[in-house]
Amino acid sequence: MTELSLPNVSVASSGGEYFQVSFEAKKDSEEMEDSEGAYFLIQRQFESHDGGRVYVESHEQMLCGHYKIRNAELGRDVFRLEIICQPLETVQIRFQAGSTRYNELKAVLKTMIPSIALDIE
């Protein structure tokens, strides 16, 4: 399992066809050296058939590519997902989000990840 602590969350969508969630380390100058470049990004597009796969990108090179999600869980401060790759990889991300941002995150993840795979606590 890969465990990441990436407090900053951003959520984006465009035209109802493109969706993105990004988790990043804080950009404070005091913390920049220790966490510079740490991130986890998940994207999905609905413009053309994608086979149910999402695009994942991270500072961890092994976590980059187009994958299906076997299972995902969203809690108030943690997002856990199982990426179908060889071997199967579980990623757990600790984050911080106010109520508004958390609700945005929840809505976008519901759109991006099939309901059969997503569990929201």
N, C-alpha and C positions, 0 to 999 in steps of 0.2 A: 504494500500500500504506500502511495505517495501522499504525505501530509504537508499541506502548505498553509501558511498564515499570511493572508493577503487581505488586509482590512478594507481597502478601498474598492467599492463596487460601482460600476457604471453599466447602464442598460441603454440600448439603442434599437430603434426599428425604423424602417423606411418603406413607405407605401404598402404595408401589409405583406411584403414579400421577403424582406431581409430583416433578420433579428440577430442581435449580438449581446452577450454578457461578458464583461471583462472584470477580472479581479486583479488588483495590483497592490504592491507593497507601498507603504507611505512614501511620499516624496519629500518629507522634511529633510532639510540639509543635515541634521544630526544623524539621521538614519540612512542617508543616501549610500554611504559606503558599504554597509552591511547588506542592504537589500536592493541595491541598484539592479534594475532590469528584471526583478522577479515579477512574473505575471502568469495568468491563466486566462485564455480567451476561448469562448465557444460561440460559433456562428451557425446559422442555418438560413438557407434561401428557399423560397417556394416558387420562384419564377419558372424553373424547369424541374423535372423529376430528379430527385436526389437519392432515391433508393432508401430513404429514411435515415440517411447519415448526416452527421453534423461535422463541421470543421473545427478541429481543436488545435490550438497553438499555445505554446508555453516556453518559458525559459529552459525547461527540462526538455531537451531535444527528443527524447523517446516518446513524448506526449504530443507530437505534432502530426497531423494528418486528418483524413476523412474517416470517421468511425461511426458505427452504430452504438447506441447506449443500451446496455442490457437492463440496468436498474439505476435509478437516481432518487435521492432523498434531499429535500430542502427543509432545514430547520431554521429557527430564528437567527442563528449565528454560524451555521455550518451547512455546506453543500457537499454531498457525497455522490459520486457517480462511478459506475462500472463501465469501462470502455472496452468494447469487444475488439481486442487486438491480440497479437501473439507475443507473450502470454497475456491473458486477461489482466487488466490493470484497474485497480480501485484508486480513485483520487479523492481526498478529503480536503476541503478548503474551509478554513475558519475566516470569517469576514465580519464586518460591522456595518449595519445599515439602520437608519431611522425607519419609522413606520411607512412613510411615503416611498422611499427607495425599496424597501422590502416588498411592498405590494407591487411595485413595478417589476421587480425581479421575479416574483411569483408569476405574474401575468405572462411575461416573456418566456420563462421556462416552460409554462404550460403549453404555449404555442410551439416552441422548438422541440420539445421532447414528447413523444407519444405518451398519452395518459397511462397506457399499460406499464410504462417503465418509470413514471414519475410519482413519487409519494411526497406530499407536503404535510409536514407535521403541524 
